[in-house]
């Protein structure tokens, strides 16, 4: 018997007793919002709690200038952007004197490792946990883009911020059905492996800059 | 456990990676012996006490923020139970969806088979080194050593696992494997070892955690960028989509699942959850229970191969290695609900004193003492001793996000260990004593005789000791081993049953012959 059949046989033999019993009731209503007064306000507060910088702008027209501001403040000189990012953002960054590389054709690992920052959008924001979720479609690009550069500037629409994890999961279902990868980002990379003292910045981007639009 | 592994005992022998301590984990000394060894290390006790206290406090704060915490736990328990009940169906569904998404699925009945599959896949990918995401199941199957024996260097990339690997050490905690090391020790390990296996530690490295972390980033960056093959575990495998989930903090996991061409994920069969929606429950429970954060910094979810993004050669190895044995045990199977958060060890008074190395397993603490003897079986002395590494206080029950009833499983496994002792033909003191006690208590006349005799002993001793001493101290051999850690009360001068009889025959009065001063047991009819 091959391992697959053997394991399946062992499972079936092992659970005979419970299969005869009543089905297990899962007492949980999926996809429900978590009540809160100000969803976007909570999101901002929780992202800042991870020591990330968060800026709010009123309209999409304000985004390019804010992107330039946060990147310049972080001392960035070179930026990579995925395809699908607004041309106006890219132009503004270039006009501010930063070198801009578009990930088309795909940029190699070694080159990405030398680029200072990446600018992307995000699919969903989770207020309660201060989380950004990227589903790596247009405007978000390949996973490696948001991994090797040391600064990640992420632009999210206020409409895409939901209260908590259940609502986020519901919104992400279509992306998962399309077999898109998801990256959940809550603050910069961090570790608590040395005496459980939190240290920001290990392998992922050490600086996370978030711009909330609307 | 693993036939393909050959152990190199000298740390200076020709090896690609730092040698772990010699010997197999299942040959470890029994828990009481190992615990004594660990307790002698005051540095360890100090490090552990600080670390577990910190993490307990953090967890409590984050859990208190969630009003529906208990509902989440109940839901998680139910989801896991419902999954285990139809584990075969969900595994087949996951397999079908993984294959549809371009992944290759392999099944391994035990550690040796899992290791062989991984070694063959790594070799086929044409590399002699891999980078690893921290994973308990790859520790369990001792994958690194199997790869080492096959001429492949497996580099740990989680900071704590790196500290353990460079320190020629073993992990002592599920979540923070280097919890037993303090910053000064870590600095020394980095300075001493990093240069031997790659980018050396920077000159003048201090023991500041931020500097140590920066050194690890520098040491590993090169390895990430040149890696063509990696391995990961999986926190969850979603059956209805074939999605694998890796929950992490540092970004090393993202590096490993994104940068190489070939990704091999080794996943225990109990990691499957039925639907993507089920993640809404676990993604709320896991980060708060394990690191005490609202959310961990990074979670990667991927479904087979994503064209143009990340590894294009994706493999998933589904590992049994004793899990179906645990599944067949109606009481023991609840251990398979575990999501490896480590909250149980952080609250355990035993773990908090002895640390993870006393358990002779990659799974220490409360979950370790119920999981290890089920996965490995109870033929090794250490595995029979593990269920006794508990006070049955139940602190672990209160924090477990999937509501495992630890004391229930512990008592059940103690029963099994006792039965094994009974079945063993060699004489055991405990079995012998219990046999005698069973015989004495088996008939009323014998029982009365025993209580009369013990009453007599009590009276004599009390008279002799002037009533001041309440306990025996040291007892002569063979009772020495029992008495060195326990107090045996001096027997009551009047057996309880006699007191009771007298009391019942003269209601409302102090039993005759018993002054309140002399009474050993308060009698309340």
Interface residues (C-beta under 8 A of the other chain):
Chain A: X2 X3 X4 X6 X7 X8 X10 X11 X12 X13 X14 X15 X17 X18 X19 X23 X24 X25 X26 X27 X28 X30 X31 X46 X49 X50 X106 X109 X110 X113 X126 X128 X129 X130 X131 X136 X142 X143 X144 X147 X164 X165 X166 X168 X169 X170 X172 X173 X176 X177 X179 X180 X181 X182 X183 X184 X185 X186 X187 X188 X189 X190 X191 X192 X193 X194 X195 X196 X197 X199 X201 X202 X203 X204 X205
Chain B: X47 X50 X51 X54 X55 X71 X72 X74 X75 X78 X79 X81 X82 X84 X85 X86 X87 X88 X91 X92 X101 X107 X108 X109 X113 X157 X158 X159 X160 X163 X176 X178 X179 X182 X183 X186 X209 X210 X212 X213 X214 X216 X217 X220 X221 X224 X225 X241 X243 X249 X250 X251 X252 X254 X255 X258 X259 X269 X276 X277 X279 X280 X281 X283 X284 X287 X291 X293 X294 X295 X296 X297 X298 X299 X300 X301 X302 X303 X304 X306 X308 X309 X310 X318 X320 X324 X325 X327 X328 X330 X333
